[in-house]
């Protein structure tokens, strides 16, 4: 049976999830939020050497709080952590949050990427990310754009613009796995100087051009990077409708990091803050051990595809430090890719 994506080929094919984006094109940065109809179980795994996070310690399996109200991906480096505060304010306004007596405290873990050297106007007086976070929450929907939007607005890779990507897959038993990722990698999503993606073997239905695997590969020890800029980090979320514990979500996030390694060369470097959250809405039964293995395998594949879709969908803007895939290779993509 042919592998199928969900109806939208987005993380929101996991029923009940919504994604909102907010960006400032002049700032050349933005924020993305994942929220659900109800609190959901979450885990996290960090593989990069330079992470920037909020409330990730809360996601350890031995903590009291096992569910969260939203997850936030943001540009802005450490300034972008304030985006989660804006999301928390918006959730509090609608009565969401962990109940402590008669007070509700929204649980909003977040992660950031470094996009402060991408040519945008960073000469602001008041941190703009709290407002961007609140605006992203207000925009949350089951349909959303990918490419140069949200947390991926100002993202770059070693050779091309990065961006926001998403993808989904439906497993044989009907379980859905989806990924959302902001690609701002030190490494490259494409092979050498050509248009082919490292993630090509995992592509479904020409979703990022249908070019197939590269036919020529560079020396693996001379991979393109933007090391000198120290301006990196790919951050993502993998989600499923299966019922998982917090420990199982952590394993799912760990497995999904294989998708980074399949789609970005190099990945998980000392100068990247590579991080993946995992979310489980619990509307389908809990998997047995074999099912957990299949979930992890699916998470890696869907994450690799989401990374390639982010770069494939990015748009060029005047003053960008690097060009987009569409600007350089757009004429080579298959029709409908």
N, C-alpha and C positions, 0 to 999 in steps of 0.2 A: 504494500500500500504506500502511495506517495505521501511524503511528509507534507502536512498542511499548516499554513499559518492560521491565526484567528482572522475574523472578518476584517479587522482594521490593520492587522500586522503591527499592532502597538501594544504596549504593556496594559492598556485599558481593555484588552480582550479578556483579561482577568476580571470577571464581573464584580462590580462594586467599586473598582478603582477609578480615580479621576486624576488628571494631570493638568496643572496650570503653569503657564509661562508668563513672565514679565521681563521686559528688557528696555534698556535705554541705548539707542543706536549711537548717540553722541558719546556716551560713556563707553560704548563698545563692551557692554557687559550685561548680565542679567541673572535671573533666578528661576528655578524650576521646583515645583512642589508636587509630591504625590500624596493624595489624601483618599480616604475611603469613606463609605457610608457609615462605618462603625470602626472602632479601634481594631487594629490587626497586630498579630504577632510578628516580631521583627528580630533580626540578628544582624551582625556586621563582621566583616573581616578586612583587615588592613594589610596590604602587601608592599606598599611603597614606603620609601624611607623618609618622606617629608609630608606627612598628613596634616590636615587642618580640620578639626572636628568639634562637634558639640554633642554632648550627651551620649557618646558611643559607649562609655563605661556602663551606662544603664542597661545596655543590650546584652551584657554577659548573662549566661544562663543561670547564675546564682543570685541574680538581683531580684528585688521584690516586684518591680513593675515588669510585666511580661508583654504588654501590648503598648503600642504607640498610636498617636492620632494623625501623624503626618511625618513624612521624610522630606528633607530639603537638600537640593544640590544648588550650589551658587558659585558664580564668579566672585572676584573681588579679594581673593586671598583672605587674610584674617578679618578684613572689614566685612567680607561677605557672610561671616557667621551671624551677623546681625539680621540677616534675612529670616532666620528661624524665629527670631523674636517677633517680627512682623506677622509671621504665620501663627505663632502662639497667641498673639493679641486677637487676630481674626477668629481663631477657634474659640477663644474665651468668650467673645461677643455672642457666639451662637450656642453657648452652653456646653462645649466639648471640653473634655479633660479628665484626668485622674481625680477621683473624688477623695478629698481629705476633709472630713467633716462636712461643712456646708460650702466648702471652697472646691473649685475644679481647676486643676493645673494641667493644661495641655502638654503632652509629651511629644516633643518635636526634635528628634535627632537630625543633625545636618552635617554636611561636608562641603569643603570649598576647593576651588582650583585657582591657580595664579594666572590672571589675565591683565596685569597692571602695566605690561610693556607692549601692548598690542596696537598702540596708536590712538586710542580713544582719549577723550577729555577727562583726565583724572583730577583736575584742579577744583574739586568740590570742597565746600566748607563743612557741610553736614553729611554724615554717612547716608548714602542713598539706599542702602540695601534693606533696611527695615521696611521702607515703603514698597520696594520691589517685592519683598516677600509677601506682604499683605496683598498686593495687587495680583501676584501669581495665585494665591489662594482663591481670590475672588474670581479668577478666570478659569478655575479648575473645571474640566469637562472630560467626557470619555473620548472626545475627538480633539486632537491638538497637532500643531505643526512640528516638524523636525527640521534639522539643519541649523541655520544661523538664527537661533531663537533661544529664549530662556537662558539657562546656565551655559549653553553653547554659543551664545552670541559672539563673544570675542575669542573663542577657543582656537588654538592652532596645533598643528603637528610639526614634525621636523621639516616636511616638504610642502604641505598643503594646509589650508584652513581646516580646523576641526569643526565641531558642532554638537548638536543634540541629536541622538539617535534612539530609535526604539524598534522592537521587533517582537513577534510572538510565535509560538508553536503549540499545536494541539496534539497531545499524546494519544496513543491508540485507545486508552480507556476514557478519553474525553477530558482529562486534566489539562489545564492551560498553564503554560509557563511564558512569562514575558520579561523583557528587559528594557531599561531606560538608562541612557548613559550620556554624560557630557565628556567629549573627547578632547583633551588638551595635552596630548602626550609628548614626552621628550622624543619618542621614536616616531616611526612612520607607519601609516595604515596601508600604504601601497608599496609594491616591490620595485626597488631601484628607482629609475627615472620614468618608469612606464605607468600605465593607468590601472593595471591589475591589482586587486586587493589581496592582502595576505589571507583574508577570510573567504576567498573565493570558493574553496571546497564546500563551504557550508551554506552557500547562497541558495535561496528558494525563489523561483519564478522571476529571475532577472531583477531582483529588488534593488541591486546596486550596480546595474549596467549589463549584467549577463555576459561579461567578457571572459569568464573562466579563469583558471589559474595562470599565472605568469609562465612563459616559456623560457625565460632567461632570469637567472638570479645572481645578484651581486655577491661578492665575498662577504660572508656573514659577519666577519670581524670589521667591516668597514661600513656598517649600517649608518644611515643618515640619522642625525640627532640635532636637537637644539640645546645641547648641553651648556653652551656658553651663556645662554640667557637665564638659566635657573628659573624657568617660567613654565612649569609643567603641572601635571596631575590629571588623571582620568578617574572620574567618580561615577558610580552607577548604582542601579537598583535592579535586582531580579525578584520577580514576584510569581506566586502561584495561587490557585484556588484550593489546593490541597490543605488538609489540616496538619500543621506541623507544630512542634514545640519550639521554644526559643533556641534550644540546643540544635535541633534539626535545621532551623533557619540559619544558624551560624555555619553549619556544614554546607548548606546550599550556597551561601555567599562565598565560602571557600572554594567550592567546586566551580562557581561562575568565574573565578579569576583565571581559569584555564582559557576562557574566552578572550580575556585581555591578551594572553600570551599567543593565542592563535591569530589575533587581528592586529597587533601592534608589535613592531620590532625596533628596538628592544622595549620591554615593558617591566614594570615593578622595579624600577631603578632607584638608586639612592636619592635622586633628584625628583622623583615622582612621588606624589602622595596617594598612589592608587588605592582605592577603597571601594568595596561593594557592600551595600545593604541588601538584606533579603527580607521579603514580606510574604506572609501567608494569610489569606483571608478566611480559610477554614470552612468554605462552603461545600467542599467535597471530602470524602473520607480520607483518613490518614493512610499513607502508603505503607506497605510492608517493606522489609529491608531491600528487596529487589527493586521495589518501586522508588525508594529513596535514591538508589544508584541511578535509575533512569532519570529521575528529576535532576540530579546533579549533572548528568551528561547533557540533558536538554538545556539546563541553565548556561553551561559553557557555550553551547552552539548558538543559542539565541543572543547571548551577549556579544559574541564575535560578529554576528550579523548586524546587530544594532550599531556597533562601532563603525562598520563599513558604511551603513546607511547614513550615519551622521556626517561622515566626510563626503560621501557622494551627494548629499543634499545641501551642503553648505553653499552660501552665496557670497560673491565678492562684493566688497565695499571699497570706495576710494580710501587710500591710505593704509590698506591692509599690509601687514609685514610679509605675508605670503599669499599666493593666489589660491583660488578654490579648485577643486577637482573639475567642476563643471566648466570653469573658465579655461582650464588647460586641456581637458580631455573630453569635454561634453559631446563632441561630434563622433566619438568612438563608441558611445553606448548603444546597445540594442534598442530598437523601438519598444517603447513601453517599459524600459528599464528604470 
